[in-house]
Amino acid sequence: MMAGHNTWRTLRDKRLQEAGVEEHPEYTRALRDMDLGDRLREVRVARNLTQAEVAARAGISQPALSRIELGGGIPTLEMLDRIGRAMGVRFTISVGEEEAEQIDLLAG
């Protein structure tokens, strides 16, 4: 995890505590976006790829990929597919509550 993300989490926790609030939907979404970016960066680095290489292969700009990795950009499913292909991986994305029944829409 990046130091900047850790600092953000600390600041978020402090502000929520000061406001007397458990959680806020905007913080939840921002954390989810940052976690996605962290995971994409981990995969890219593990495969010894630069942002420039992945971006070129995915047909996006390097700054756009950087923004996604930093949690500041939310890629579409199509863009995630292109990024995954550029890194030679297939992403599986889960939505909904973890305890809920899981249904594979693409299973034949």
C-alpha positions in Angstrom: 0.0 0.0 0.0 1.3 3.5 -0.8 2.2 5.8 2.0 -0.2 8.4 0.5 -3.1 6.0 0.8 -2.2 5.2 4.4 -2.1 9.0 5.2 -5.5 9.4 3.5 -6.9 6.6 5.6 -5.6 8.1 8.8 -7.0 11.5 7.9 -10.4 9.9 7.0 -10.6 8.1 10.3 -9.7 11.3 12.2 -12.4 13.3 10.4 -15.1 10.6 10.9 -14.2 10.4 14.6 -14.4 14.2 15.0 -17.8 14.2 13.3 -19.0 11.3 15.4 -19.8 9.3 12.3 -19.0 5.6 11.7 -18.6 5.7 7.9 -19.6 7.9 5.0 -20.5 6.5 1.5 -18.1 8.8 -0.2 -15.2 7.6 1.9 -16.3 4.0 1.2 -16.2 4.6 -2.5 -12.9 6.4 -2.5 -11.4 3.5 -0.5 -12.7 1.0 -3.0 -11.2 3.0 -5.8 -7.8 3.2 -4.1 -7.9 -0.5 -3.3 -8.5 -1.3 -7.0 -5.6 1.0 -8.0 -3.3 -0.6 -5.4 -4.2 -4.0 -6.8 -3.6 -3.1 -10.4 -0.2 -1.6 -9.5 0.7 -4.7 -7.5 -0.1 -6.9 -10.6 1.8 -4.6 -12.9 4.9 -4.5 -10.7 4.8 -8.2 -10.1 5.0 -8.7 -13.8 7.9 -6.3 -14.2 5.9 -3.9 -16.4 6.1 -0.2 -16.5 3.1 2.1 -16.6 4.2 3.2 -20.1 4.3 -0.4 -21.3 0.9 -1.3 -19.9 -0.7 1.9 -21.1 0.6 1.5 -24.6 -0.6 -2.1 -24.8 -4.0 -1.1 -23.4 -4.4 1.9 -25.7 -4.6 4.5 -22.9 -2.2 7.2 -21.8 0.3 6.6 -19.1 -1.1 9.5 -17.0 -4.6 7.9 -17.2 -3.1 4.6 -15.9 -1.3 6.5 -13.2 -4.5 8.2 -12.1 -6.3 4.8 -11.9 -3.5 3.3 -9.9 -3.6 6.2 -7.5 -7.4 5.8 -7.0 -8.3 9.0 -8.8 -9.8 7.4 -11.9 -12.4 4.8 -12.2 -11.9 2.5 -15.2 -14.8 1.1 -17.2 -15.1 -2.6 -17.3 -14.0 -2.5 -21.0 -10.9 -0.5 -19.9 -10.2 -3.0 -17.1 -10.3 -5.8 -19.6 -7.8 -3.9 -21.9 -5.5 -3.3 -18.9 -5.7 -6.9 -17.9 -5.0 -8.1 -21.4 -2.0 -5.7 -21.5 -0.6 -7.3 -18.4 -1.5 -10.9 -19.5 -4.1 -11.4 -16.7 -7.8 -11.9 -16.4 -9.5 -9.9 -13.7 -12.5 -11.3 -11.7 -14.7 -8.6 -10.2 -17.2 -9.2 -7.4 -20.0 -6.8 -6.7 -22.4 -6.9 -3.8 -22.2 -8.1 -0.3 -19.7 -10.8 0.5 -22.2 -13.0 2.3 -24.7 -12.9 -0.5 -25.3 -15.9 -2.9 -22.8 -15.8 -5.8 -24.1 -16.2 -9.3 -21.9 -16.4 -12.4 -23.7 -14.6 -15.2 -21.3 -15.8 -17.8 -21.5 -19.5 -16.9 -22.9 -21.5 -19.7 
